[in-house]
Amino acid sequence: MSRVIRAALFQTAWTGDKESMIQVHEQAARDAAAQGAQVLCFQELFYGPYFCQVQDKAFYEYAEQVPDGPVVQRFQALARELGIVLILPVYEEEQPGVLYNTAAVIDADGSYLGKYRKHHIPQVPGFWEKFYFRPGNAGWPVFETAVGRIGVYICYDRHFPEGWRALGLGGAEIVFNPSATSRGLSRYLWQLEQPAAAVANEYFVGAINRVGVEDLGDNDFYGTSYFVDPEGQFAGEVASDKETELVVRDLDLAKLREVRDRWQFFRDRRPDAYGPITAP
C-alpha cells in the first residue's frame, strides 16, 4: 500500500548576516509548506556562513542552547504555524566551551523531539572543525515524527558507514544529511556515497549542500542537493550546482518494505563476525 509523503530540502548561499539568513530560511519553510511539503531539512549550520574555513573564536557567538536558544524556538513557532516537520542544523552550546555541530528535530506541532550531534569531526585545510566542535556523544537517535521515522547524519559523517547502519537498525525511513562540502574536495563522492548508503540500509536519503563561495575562504560549495530512494535512484532532478533552490519531492515510504523483501540485507547481516570493526 502506498504511503507517500512530500519532503523538501533547501540549499542557499550565505547572505552576509545572521538575521537575513534566518529570514531566507523562514521564507523557504513557507514556500515549502505552500507546495504541500510535510518535512523540510536545511543545510549544515544553516543560519551562518561555513565559518570552519577559518579558526576564529568570534564565531563561538553563533552557538546557542538546544532547544532553549532563540533560533530553535523561533523555528518551533514556525513549524507549529505551518504544520511542517523541520530539521534545523545549528551550532549548539551545551555550556560555555562545550560546543557541538547539532541538528534539532522539530515536529509538525512545533514540539522539540530531540537532537543529533555530529560524530565525526574533520580537521583539514578549509574544514577546521575541531576548533569549533566536540565529537557527538548522543548516539544515532531516530525520531518519531508526524511523517515517519527520521534520522540525521551531518556532512563529514557520510564517509563513515557505521552511523548509516546504526540509523537503519534504529528503524529510520528517511535520513537527512545536511552538509557544507566543496567542489574541489569531494564532488565526485557526492552522488556516490549517499545513494550507496540508501541501498545498503534500504531507506531514503535527503542530501543537502550549500552553494557559492563565501568571504571566509576559497571553498566553492556546489549545491546539487537531492533525494535518493532505497534502490539508489534519484527522486526527480538533482538541484543546481550554483543557485539557491528548494527541492520538493514525493517519497513513497512503502518502497522500503518492497526493497527489503527483495534484497534482505538486514536478514543476512553477520553482527557476530563484526567485532574487529570496533576493536581498539
C-alpha positions as CSV (number, residue, x, y, z in Angstrom):
1,M,0.0,0.0,0.0
2,S,1.3,3.4,-1.0
3,R,2.5,5.8,1.8
4,V,3.5,9.0,0.1
5,I,5.0,12.0,2.0
6,R,6.1,15.2,0.4
7,A,9.6,16.1,1.6
8,A,11.8,19.2,1.0
9,L,15.5,20.3,1.1
10,F,16.8,23.8,0.9
11,Q,20.2,24.9,-0.4
12,T,21.3,28.5,-0.4
13,A,24.2,30.9,-0.3
14,W,25.4,32.9,2.7
15,T,23.6,36.3,2.7
16,G,26.2,38.1,4.7
17,D,24.5,38.3,8.1
18,K,22.7,36.0,10.5
19,E,19.3,37.8,10.6
20,S,18.8,37.9,6.9
21,M,20.0,34.2,6.6
22,I,17.3,33.3,9.2
23,Q,14.7,35.2,7.2
24,V,15.7,33.4,4.0
25,H,15.1,30.1,5.7
26,E,11.8,31.2,7.2
27,Q,10.6,32.1,3.7
28,A,11.8,28.7,2.4
29,A,9.8,27.0,5.0
30,R,6.7,29.0,4.0
31,D,7.3,28.2,0.3
32,A,7.8,24.5,1.1
33,A,4.6,24.4,3.1
34,A,2.7,26.2,0.3
35,Q,3.9,23.4,-2.1
36,G,2.5,20.8,0.3
37,A,5.8,19.7,1.9
38,Q,5.4,17.9,5.2
39,V,9.0,17.8,6.2
40,L,12.0,20.1,5.4
41,C,15.7,20.0,6.2
42,F,18.1,22.9,6.0
43,Q,21.9,22.8,5.2
44,E,24.6,22.4,7.8
45,L,24.9,25.4,10.2
46,F,22.1,26.9,8.3
47,Y,21.9,30.5,9.8
48,G,25.6,31.3,9.4
49,P,28.5,31.1,7.0
50,Y,30.5,27.9,6.9
51,F,32.9,29.6,9.4
52,C,35.1,26.4,9.7
53,Q,37.1,27.7,6.8
54,V,39.0,29.8,9.4
55,Q,39.8,29.3,13.1
56,D,38.4,32.4,14.8
57,K,36.8,32.2,18.3
58,A,34.5,35.1,17.3
59,F,32.3,32.5,15.7
60,Y,31.6,30.9,19.0
61,E,28.9,33.6,19.3
62,Y,26.8,31.7,16.8
63,A,26.3,28.9,19.3
64,E,23.1,28.6,21.4
65,Q,21.3,26.3,23.7
66,V,19.3,23.5,22.1
67,P,16.3,23.6,22.4
68,D,16.1,26.7,24.5
69,G,18.0,29.1,22.2
70,P,16.4,31.8,20.2
71,V,16.8,30.3,16.7
72,V,15.4,26.9,17.7
73,Q,12.5,28.5,19.5
74,R,11.8,30.8,16.5
75,F,11.5,27.8,14.2
76,Q,9.5,25.8,16.6
77,A,6.9,28.5,16.4
78,L,7.1,28.5,12.6
79,A,6.8,24.7,12.4
80,R,3.7,24.9,14.6
81,E,2.2,27.7,12.4
82,L,2.9,25.8,9.1
83,G,2.3,22.3,10.4
84,I,5.6,21.1,9.0
85,V,8.4,18.9,10.4
86,L,11.7,20.9,10.5
87,I,15.3,19.6,10.8
88,L,17.5,22.5,11.9
89,P,21.3,22.1,11.7
90,V,22.6,24.6,14.3
91,Y,25.7,25.4,16.4
92,E,25.0,24.1,19.9
93,E,26.4,25.4,23.2
94,E,25.8,22.8,26.0
95,Q,27.7,25.1,28.4
96,P,30.5,27.7,27.8
97,G,33.3,25.9,26.0
98,V,31.3,22.8,25.3
99,L,30.1,23.1,21.7
100,Y,28.6,20.7,19.1
101,N,27.6,20.6,15.5
102,T,24.0,19.7,16.1
103,A,20.6,19.2,14.3
104,A,17.4,19.8,16.2
105,V,14.3,17.9,15.1
106,I,11.0,19.8,15.4
107,D,7.7,18.0,14.9
108,A,4.8,19.4,12.9
109,D,3.1,20.7,16.0
110,G,6.2,22.7,17.0
111,S,7.3,20.3,19.7
112,Y,11.0,19.6,20.1
113,L,11.7,15.9,19.6
114,G,15.4,15.8,20.2
115,K,18.8,16.4,18.6
116,Y,21.6,14.6,16.8
117,R,25.2,15.7,17.4
118,K,27.7,15.2,14.6
119,H,30.1,12.3,15.5
120,H,33.0,12.7,13.0
121,I,34.8,16.0,13.1
122,P,37.3,16.8,10.4
123,Q,40.4,19.0,10.8
124,V,41.9,19.7,7.4
125,P,42.5,22.9,5.4
126,G,39.2,24.7,4.8
127,F,37.4,22.5,7.3
128,W,38.9,23.3,10.7
129,E,36.0,21.8,12.6
130,K,37.9,20.5,15.7
131,F,38.5,24.2,16.6
132,Y,34.7,24.6,17.0
133,F,33.1,21.3,17.9
134,R,33.4,18.3,20.3
135,P,32.6,14.9,18.7
136,G,28.9,14.0,19.2
137,N,28.1,11.9,22.2
138,A,24.4,11.2,21.9
139,G,24.3,8.2,19.6
140,W,22.2,7.9,16.5
141,P,18.6,8.7,17.5
142,V,15.7,8.0,15.2
143,F,12.8,10.4,15.7
144,E,9.1,9.5,15.5
145,T,7.6,12.4,13.6
146,A,4.3,13.3,12.0
147,V,5.7,12.0,8.7
148,G,7.5,8.9,9.8
149,R,10.8,7.8,11.4
150,I,13.6,10.3,10.7
151,G,17.4,10.1,11.3
152,V,20.1,12.7,10.8
153,Y,23.8,12.3,9.8
154,I,25.8,15.5,9.3
155,C,28.2,16.3,6.4
156,Y,31.6,14.5,7.1
157,D,29.7,11.7,8.9
158,R,28.6,10.4,5.5
159,H,32.1,9.0,4.8
160,F,31.6,6.5,7.7
161,P,29.2,3.6,7.1
162,E,28.7,2.7,10.7
163,G,26.4,5.6,11.5
164,W,24.3,5.0,8.4
165,R,23.9,1.4,9.6
166,A,23.0,2.4,13.1
167,L,20.2,4.6,11.8
168,G,18.9,1.7,9.7
169,L,18.9,-0.6,12.6
170,G,17.1,2.0,14.6
171,G,14.2,2.0,12.1
172,A,14.9,5.2,10.1
173,E,12.8,5.6,7.0
174,I,14.4,8.8,5.8
175,V,17.9,10.0,6.8
176,F,18.8,13.7,6.1
177,N,22.5,14.6,5.5
178,P,22.9,18.4,5.8
179,S,26.3,19.3,4.5
180,A,28.7,22.0,3.5
181,T,31.0,20.4,1.0
182,S,33.4,22.0,-1.5
183,R,33.7,21.4,-5.2
184,G,37.4,20.6,-5.3
185,L,37.4,18.3,-2.3
186,S,34.6,15.8,-2.6
187,R,32.4,16.5,-5.7
188,Y,33.0,13.1,-7.2
189,L,31.9,11.4,-4.0
190,W,28.7,13.4,-3.6
191,Q,26.5,11.3,-5.8
192,L,28.2,8.1,-4.8
193,E,28.2,7.8,-1.0
194,Q,24.6,8.7,-0.1
195,P,23.0,6.6,-2.8
196,A,25.2,3.7,-1.7
197,A,24.1,4.2,1.9
198,A,20.5,4.3,0.9
199,V,20.9,1.0,-0.9
200,A,22.9,-0.7,1.9
201,N,20.5,0.4,4.6
202,E,17.3,0.3,2.5
203,Y,15.9,3.8,3.3
204,F,15.5,7.2,1.7
205,V,18.3,9.8,2.0
206,G,18.0,13.6,1.6
207,A,21.4,15.1,0.8
208,I,21.7,18.9,1.3
209,N,24.7,21.1,0.4
210,R,25.0,24.9,0.4
211,V,26.0,26.9,-2.7
212,G,28.6,29.5,-3.6
213,V,31.9,31.0,-2.4
214,E,31.9,32.8,0.9
215,D,34.1,35.6,2.1
216,L,35.9,33.4,4.6
217,G,37.8,31.2,2.1
218,D,38.0,29.6,-1.3
219,N,35.6,26.7,-0.6
220,D,33.2,26.5,-3.6
221,F,30.0,24.9,-2.3
222,Y,28.4,23.1,-5.2
223,G,24.8,22.5,-4.1
224,T,23.3,19.6,-6.1
225,S,21.0,18.6,-3.3
226,Y,18.8,15.6,-3.9
227,F,16.7,12.8,-2.6
228,V,17.5,9.2,-3.3
229,D,15.3,6.1,-2.8
230,P,16.2,2.7,-1.2
231,E,17.2,1.4,-4.7
232,G,19.7,4.2,-5.1
233,Q,17.6,6.1,-7.7
234,F,17.3,9.9,-7.6
235,A,13.8,11.1,-6.8
236,G,13.4,13.7,-9.5
237,E,16.2,16.0,-10.7
238,V,19.3,16.9,-8.7
239,A,19.4,20.6,-7.7
240,S,21.5,23.3,-9.3
241,D,25.2,23.4,-8.6
242,K,25.2,27.3,-8.3
243,E,21.8,28.6,-7.4
244,T,19.6,28.7,-4.3
245,E,16.9,26.1,-4.7
246,L,14.1,24.5,-2.8
247,V,13.8,20.8,-3.7
248,V,10.3,19.3,-3.1
249,R,9.7,15.6,-3.9
250,D,7.1,12.9,-3.2
251,L,8.6,9.9,-1.5
252,D,6.6,6.6,-1.2
253,L,7.8,5.1,2.1
254,A,6.0,1.8,1.2
255,K,9.0,1.2,-1.1
256,L,11.1,0.4,2.0
257,R,9.2,-2.9,2.6
258,E,9.3,-3.7,-1.1
259,V,13.0,-3.3,-1.3
260,R,13.7,-5.1,2.0
261,D,11.5,-8.0,1.0
262,R,13.5,-8.3,-2.2
263,W,17.1,-7.8,-1.1
264,Q,17.1,-9.0,2.6
265,F,20.3,-7.2,3.5
266,F,19.2,-6.9,7.1
267,R,18.4,-10.6,7.4
268,D,21.8,-11.5,6.0
269,R,23.9,-9.3,8.3
270,R,26.6,-11.0,10.5
271,P,27.0,-8.9,13.6
272,D,28.6,-11.9,15.3
273,A,31.5,-11.5,12.9
274,Y,31.9,-7.7,13.0
275,G,33.9,-7.4,16.3
276,P,37.2,-6.3,14.5
277,I,35.3,-3.2,13.2
278,T,35.1,-1.6,16.6
279,A,38.1,-3.2,18.3
280,P,40.6,-0.6,19.6
